[in-house]
Amino acid sequence: MNENQCPGEKSTSTVSGIFYTPNVGSPSKPRVGMVFNTLDEAFIFYQKYAKLAGFTVRKTTQSSIHGIVTKKYFVCSKEGKKASQKTDTLNDDDGAANKCLYRRNRASKRTGCKALIKLMLTDAKQYRIYAFEERHNHDFVDKEDYHLLHASRKLSVVQEQLISDLSMMNIGPVKAFNIMRVRYGGFEDVGVTAVDCKNFRRDLNTFIGEYDCDMAVKHLLSKKKSFHLIFIVIISSEKMKLLLVYFGLMNI
């Protein structure tokens, strides 16, 4: 093992390059012939294996017959290569209407990794692993850093409720994250980052904000029915976003 290698991996050098094999025990390691009742059960098993190894996985190719999945591939998140995408230009100069601009190139996280498991539907309506490639063309993430991987970060229902409850007491998402960090025993045990908490709070405020406006408008409209001296002017944008609500006394 070299000094840059993770404790949970072993590397081999071939003509094609250097490959890394997860050092995971047999009970948690996929093998050809393993059978699962559902694809979700198989994916959860592969996710747990990936977490022990230090990589993340995603779903990809599948074949179906009459709406029933007969084959499915689960691959390493670094599988494939990301192609450049074109986008229409905003330049209105003559002749620019037919031109396309490439988006800014960003460092791709994909390395063309071939690690995967392939499953097929059996006669017993179960899914069996018929192919397993465990070698990766990239090294793995240390256990203490695994929670920083995007695919592994997800707020639980309990955590979402905690952020929501604390926000009602004017406690922000960063402080909510620090409370969870102390409660769970460390950054790596929270399962998310402070940015994830901030993003959830932002989305929550956006969701609630739309309904707050709706409730305010309904309240004022109900007042208009009860008090004839009140009138309301509502100005909305084309996307039905509330811009202004005005009410006051009518001149007699």
C-alpha positions as a Markdown table, in Angstrom:
| # | Residue | x | y | z |
|---|---|---|---|---|
| 1 | Met | 0.0 | 0.0 | 0.0 |
| 2 | Asn | 1.4 | 3.4 | -0.9 |
| 3 | Glu | 1.2 | 6.4 | 1.4 |
| 4 | Asn | -1.7 | 8.0 | -0.6 |
| 5 | Gln | -3.8 | 4.9 | -0.6 |
| 6 | Cys | -6.8 | 4.5 | 1.6 |
| 7 | Pro | -6.8 | 1.7 | 4.2 |
| 8 | Gly | -9.9 | 0.1 | 2.6 |
| 9 | Glu | -8.4 | -0.4 | -0.9 |
| 10 | Lys | -5.7 | -2.4 | -2.6 |
| 11 | Ser | -4.2 | -1.4 | -6.0 |
| 12 | Thr | -2.9 | -3.4 | -8.9 |
| 13 | Ser | -1.0 | -2.2 | -11.9 |
| 14 | Thr | -1.6 | -3.5 | -15.4 |
| 15 | Val | -0.9 | -2.5 | -19.0 |
| 16 | Ser | -4.2 | -0.6 | -19.0 |
| 17 | Gly | -3.3 | 1.4 | -15.9 |
| 18 | Ile | -3.7 | 1.3 | -12.1 |
| 19 | Phe | -6.9 | -0.3 | -10.7 |
| 20 | Tyr | -8.2 | -0.1 | -7.2 |
| 21 | Thr | -10.1 | -3.0 | -5.5 |
| 22 | Pro | -12.2 | -2.3 | -2.4 |
| 23 | Asn | -11.0 | -4.3 | 0.6 |
| 24 | Val | -14.4 | -5.3 | 1.9 |
| 25 | Gly | -15.4 | -8.5 | 3.7 |
| 26 | Ser | -17.4 | -11.2 | 2.0 |
| 27 | Pro | -20.7 | -10.7 | 3.8 |
| 28 | Ser | -21.0 | -7.2 | 2.5 |
| 29 | Lys | -19.5 | -7.8 | -0.9 |
| 30 | Pro | -21.6 | -8.5 | -4.0 |
| 31 | Arg | -21.0 | -11.8 | -5.9 |
| 32 | Val | -22.3 | -13.4 | -9.0 |
| 33 | Gly | -25.4 | -15.5 | -8.2 |
| 34 | Met | -26.7 | -13.4 | -5.3 |
| 35 | Val | -30.5 | -13.0 | -5.4 |
| 36 | Phe | -32.7 | -10.1 | -4.3 |
| 37 | Asn | -36.5 | -9.9 | -4.1 |
| 38 | Thr | -36.5 | -6.4 | -5.6 |
| 39 | Leu | -34.2 | -4.0 | -7.4 |
| 40 | Asp | -34.5 | -1.5 | -4.5 |
| 41 | Glu | -33.2 | -4.2 | -2.2 |
| 42 | Ala | -30.3 | -4.9 | -4.5 |
| 43 | Phe | -29.5 | -1.2 | -4.8 |
| 44 | Ile | -29.5 | -0.7 | -1.1 |
| 45 | Phe | -27.1 | -3.6 | -0.7 |
| 46 | Tyr | -24.7 | -2.1 | -3.3 |
| 47 | Gln | -24.9 | 1.3 | -1.7 |
| 48 | Lys | -23.9 | -0.2 | 1.7 |
| 49 | Tyr | -21.0 | -2.0 | 0.0 |
| 50 | Ala | -20.0 | 1.3 | -1.7 |
| 51 | Lys | -20.0 | 3.1 | 1.6 |
| 52 | Leu | -17.7 | 0.6 | 3.2 |
| 53 | Ala | -15.4 | 0.9 | 0.1 |
| 54 | Gly | -15.5 | 4.7 | -0.2 |
| 55 | Phe | -17.3 | 5.4 | -3.4 |
| 56 | Thr | -20.9 | 6.2 | -4.4 |
| 57 | Val | -23.2 | 4.5 | -6.9 |
| 58 | Arg | -26.0 | 5.4 | -9.3 |
| 59 | Lys | -28.6 | 3.6 | -11.4 |
| 60 | Thr | -28.3 | 3.4 | -15.1 |
| 61 | Thr | -29.2 | 1.1 | -18.1 |
| 62 | Gln | -32.2 | -1.1 | -17.9 |
| 63 | Ser | -34.3 | -3.4 | -20.2 |
| 64 | Ser | -38.0 | -3.9 | -19.8 |
| 65 | Ile | -40.6 | -6.1 | -21.3 |
| 66 | His | -44.3 | -5.1 | -20.9 |
| 67 | Gly | -43.3 | -2.6 | -18.2 |
| 68 | Ile | -41.4 | -5.2 | -16.2 |
| 69 | Val | -37.7 | -4.6 | -15.7 |
| 70 | Thr | -35.7 | -7.6 | -16.8 |
| 71 | Lys | -32.2 | -6.2 | -16.6 |
| 72 | Lys | -30.7 | -3.4 | -14.6 |
| 73 | Tyr | -27.2 | -2.0 | -14.1 |
| 74 | Phe | -25.9 | -0.3 | -11.0 |
| 75 | Val | -22.6 | 1.5 | -11.6 |
| 76 | Cys | -20.0 | 3.6 | -9.9 |
| 77 | Ser | -20.8 | 7.3 | -9.9 |
| 78 | Lys | -17.6 | 7.9 | -11.8 |
| 79 | Glu | -18.7 | 5.7 | -14.7 |
| 80 | Gly | -18.7 | 7.3 | -18.2 |
| 81 | Lys | -17.5 | 10.6 | -19.5 |
| 82 | Lys | -19.5 | 13.8 | -19.4 |
| 83 | Ala | -19.9 | 15.3 | -22.9 |
| 84 | Ser | -19.9 | 19.0 | -23.6 |
| 85 | Gln | -23.3 | 20.5 | -23.8 |
| 86 | Lys | -24.4 | 23.2 | -26.3 |
| 87 | Thr | -26.7 | 26.1 | -25.3 |
| 88 | Asp | -28.3 | 28.8 | -27.5 |
| 89 | Thr | -26.5 | 32.1 | -27.5 |
| 90 | Leu | -28.1 | 35.3 | -26.2 |
| 91 | Asn | -26.3 | 37.4 | -28.7 |
| 92 | Asp | -28.7 | 39.2 | -31.1 |
| 93 | Asp | -26.1 | 40.2 | -33.7 |
| 94 | Asp | -26.8 | 39.4 | -37.3 |
| 95 | Gly | -26.1 | 35.8 | -38.0 |
| 96 | Ala | -25.8 | 34.8 | -34.4 |
| 97 | Ala | -29.2 | 33.2 | -34.2 |
| 98 | Asn | -27.9 | 30.0 | -35.8 |
| 99 | Lys | -24.8 | 29.8 | -33.6 |
| 100 | Cys | -24.3 | 27.8 | -30.5 |
| 101 | Leu | -22.0 | 28.3 | -27.6 |
| 102 | Tyr | -20.4 | 25.6 | -25.5 |
| 103 | Arg | -21.0 | 25.9 | -21.8 |
| 104 | Arg | -18.0 | 26.6 | -19.6 |
| 105 | Asn | -15.9 | 23.5 | -19.2 |
| 106 | Arg | -15.7 | 22.2 | -15.6 |
| 107 | Ala | -13.5 | 19.5 | -14.2 |
| 108 | Ser | -15.5 | 16.3 | -14.6 |
| 109 | Lys | -15.8 | 14.0 | -11.7 |
| 110 | Arg | -16.2 | 11.0 | -14.0 |
| 111 | Thr | -13.3 | 8.9 | -14.9 |
| 112 | Gly | -14.8 | 6.2 | -17.1 |
| 113 | Cys | -14.9 | 3.7 | -14.2 |
| 114 | Lys | -16.1 | 0.3 | -15.2 |
| 115 | Ala | -17.1 | -1.0 | -11.7 |
| 116 | Leu | -20.7 | -2.2 | -11.7 |
| 117 | Ile | -23.2 | -5.0 | -10.9 |
| 118 | Lys | -25.6 | -6.3 | -13.5 |
| 119 | Leu | -28.9 | -7.9 | -12.5 |
| 120 | Met | -31.4 | -9.9 | -14.4 |
| 121 | Leu | -35.0 | -11.1 | -13.7 |
| 122 | Thr | -35.2 | -14.8 | -12.9 |
| 123 | Asp | -38.1 | -17.2 | -13.5 |
| 124 | Ala | -38.9 | -16.9 | -9.8 |
| 125 | Lys | -39.5 | -13.1 | -10.3 |
| 126 | Gln | -36.3 | -12.2 | -8.3 |
| 127 | Tyr | -33.2 | -10.4 | -9.4 |
| 128 | Arg | -29.9 | -12.2 | -9.7 |
| 129 | Ile | -26.4 | -10.7 | -10.1 |
| 130 | Tyr | -25.0 | -12.1 | -13.3 |
| 131 | Ala | -22.0 | -9.8 | -13.6 |
| 132 | Phe | -19.8 | -8.0 | -11.1 |
| 133 | Glu | -16.8 | -5.8 | -11.8 |
| 134 | Glu | -15.2 | -4.7 | -8.5 |
| 135 | Arg | -12.1 | -2.9 | -9.9 |
| 136 | His | -12.1 | 0.9 | -10.1 |
| 137 | Asn | -9.8 | 3.2 | -12.0 |
| 138 | His | -9.7 | 5.7 | -9.2 |
| 139 | Asp | -8.9 | 5.7 | -5.5 |
| 140 | Phe | -11.5 | 5.8 | -2.8 |
| 141 | Val | -12.7 | 8.3 | -0.2 |
| 142 | Asp | -11.7 | 7.9 | 3.5 |
| 143 | Lys | -14.4 | 6.9 | 5.9 |
| 144 | Glu | -14.2 | 10.2 | 7.7 |
| 145 | Asp | -14.7 | 12.1 | 4.5 |
| 146 | Tyr | -17.5 | 10.0 | 3.0 |
| 147 | His | -20.2 | 12.3 | 4.3 |
| 148 | Leu | -18.9 | 15.0 | 2.0 |
| 149 | Leu | -19.7 | 13.1 | -1.2 |
| 150 | His | -22.8 | 14.6 | -2.8 |
| 151 | Ala | -24.5 | 11.3 | -3.4 |
| 152 | Ser | -24.2 | 10.3 | 0.3 |
| 153 | Arg | -25.7 | 13.6 | 1.7 |
| 154 | Lys | -29.4 | 13.6 | 2.5 |
| 155 | Leu | -31.3 | 15.1 | 5.3 |
| 156 | Ser | -33.5 | 12.7 | 7.2 |
| 157 | Val | -37.1 | 13.5 | 8.1 |
| 158 | Val | -36.1 | 14.1 | 11.7 |
| 159 | Gln | -33.3 | 16.5 | 10.7 |
| 160 | Glu | -35.7 | 18.4 | 8.4 |
| 161 | Gln | -38.2 | 18.7 | 11.2 |
| 162 | Leu | -35.5 | 19.9 | 13.6 |
| 163 | Ile | -34.4 | 22.7 | 11.2 |
| 164 | Ser | -38.0 | 23.7 | 10.7 |
| 165 | Asp | -38.7 | 23.8 | 14.4 |
| 166 | Leu | -35.5 | 25.8 | 15.2 |
| 167 | Ser | -36.3 | 28.3 | 12.4 |
| 168 | Met | -39.6 | 29.1 | 14.2 |
| 169 | Met | -37.4 | 30.2 | 17.2 |
| 170 | Asn | -35.2 | 32.3 | 14.9 |
| 171 | Ile | -32.3 | 29.8 | 15.0 |
| 172 | Gly | -30.6 | 29.7 | 11.6 |
| 173 | Pro | -29.6 | 26.6 | 9.6 |
| 174 | Val | -25.9 | 26.9 | 10.5 |
| 175 | Lys | -26.7 | 26.9 | 14.2 |
| 176 | Ala | -29.1 | 24.0 | 13.6 |
| 177 | Phe | -26.3 | 22.1 | 11.9 |
| 178 | Asn | -24.0 | 22.7 | 14.9 |
| 179 | Ile | -26.6 | 21.5 | 17.2 |
| 180 | Met | -26.9 | 18.3 | 15.2 |
| 181 | Arg | -23.1 | 18.0 | 15.1 |
| 182 | Val | -23.0 | 18.0 | 18.9 |
| 183 | Arg | -26.0 | 15.8 | 19.2 |
| 184 | Tyr | -24.7 | 13.1 | 16.8 |
| 185 | Gly | -21.1 | 13.3 | 18.0 |
| 186 | Gly | -19.3 | 14.8 | 15.0 |
| 187 | Phe | -19.4 | 16.2 | 11.5 |
| 188 | Glu | -19.2 | 12.8 | 9.8 |
| 189 | Asp | -22.1 | 11.5 | 11.8 |
| 190 | Val | -24.6 | 14.2 | 10.8 |
| 191 | Gly | -24.7 | 12.9 | 7.2 |
| 192 | Val | -25.0 | 16.4 | 5.6 |
| 193 | Thr | -23.1 | 19.7 | 5.6 |
| 194 | Ala | -24.1 | 23.1 | 6.8 |
| 195 | Val | -24.7 | 24.1 | 3.2 |
| 196 | Asp | -27.3 | 21.3 | 2.8 |
| 197 | Cys | -29.1 | 22.7 | 5.9 |
| 198 | Lys | -29.1 | 26.2 | 4.4 |
| 199 | Asn | -30.4 | 24.9 | 1.1 |
| 200 | Phe | -33.2 | 23.1 | 2.9 |
| 201 | Arg | -34.1 | 26.2 | 4.8 |
| 202 | Arg | -34.1 | 28.3 | 1.6 |
| 203 | Asp | -36.4 | 25.8 | -0.1 |
| 204 | Leu | -38.7 | 25.6 | 2.9 |
| 205 | Asn | -39.0 | 29.4 | 3.0 |
| 206 | Thr | -39.8 | 29.5 | -0.7 |
| 207 | Phe | -42.5 | 26.9 | -0.2 |
| 208 | Ile | -44.0 | 28.5 | 2.8 |
| 209 | Gly | -43.7 | 32.0 | 1.3 |
| 210 | Glu | -46.0 | 31.2 | -1.6 |
| 211 | Tyr | -48.7 | 30.0 | 0.7 |
| 212 | Asp | -48.2 | 32.9 | 3.0 |
| 213 | Cys | -49.1 | 35.3 | 0.2 |
| 214 | Asp | -52.1 | 33.2 | -0.8 |
| 215 | Met | -53.4 | 33.3 | 2.8 |
| 216 | Ala | -52.8 | 37.0 | 3.0 |
| 217 | Val | -54.8 | 37.6 | -0.1 |
| 218 | Lys | -57.7 | 35.4 | 1.0 |
| 219 | His | -57.8 | 37.2 | 4.3 |
| 220 | Leu | -58.0 | 40.6 | 2.7 |
| 221 | Leu | -60.7 | 39.4 | 0.3 |
| 222 | Ser | -62.8 | 38.1 | 3.2 |
| 223 | Lys | -62.4 | 41.5 | 4.9 |
| 224 | Lys | -63.7 | 43.2 | 1.7 |
| 225 | Lys | -66.9 | 41.2 | 1.9 |
| 226 | Ser | -67.5 | 42.3 | 5.5 |
| 227 | Phe | -66.4 | 45.9 | 5.2 |
| 228 | His | -67.5 | 47.8 | 2.1 |
| 229 | Leu | -65.2 | 50.7 | 2.8 |
| 230 | Ile | -62.1 | 48.5 | 2.0 |
| 231 | Phe | -60.9 | 48.0 | -1.5 |
| 232 | Ile | -58.0 | 45.9 | -2.6 |
| 233 | Val | -55.6 | 46.2 | -5.6 |
| 234 | Ile | -53.4 | 43.2 | -6.4 |
| 235 | Ile | -50.7 | 43.6 | -9.0 |
| 236 | Ser | -49.2 | 40.3 | -10.2 |
| 237 | Ser | -46.4 | 39.5 | -12.6 |
| 238 | Glu | -46.8 | 37.3 | -15.7 |
| 239 | Lys | -45.6 | 34.3 | -13.7 |
| 240 | Met | -48.3 | 34.9 | -11.1 |
| 241 | Lys | -45.9 | 36.2 | -8.5 |
| 242 | Leu | -47.4 | 38.5 | -5.9 |
| 243 | Leu | -45.9 | 42.0 | -6.2 |
| 244 | Leu | -48.2 | 44.4 | -4.3 |
| 245 | Val | -51.3 | 44.3 | -2.2 |
| 246 | Tyr | -52.9 | 47.6 | -1.3 |
| 247 | Phe | -56.0 | 48.3 | 0.7 |
| 248 | Gly | -57.6 | 51.4 | 2.2 |
| 249 | Leu | -60.7 | 53.5 | 2.6 |
| 250 | Met | -62.9 | 54.4 | -0.4 |
| 251 | Asn | -63.8 | 58.0 | -0.9 |
| 252 | Ile | -67.5 | 58.6 | -0.4 |
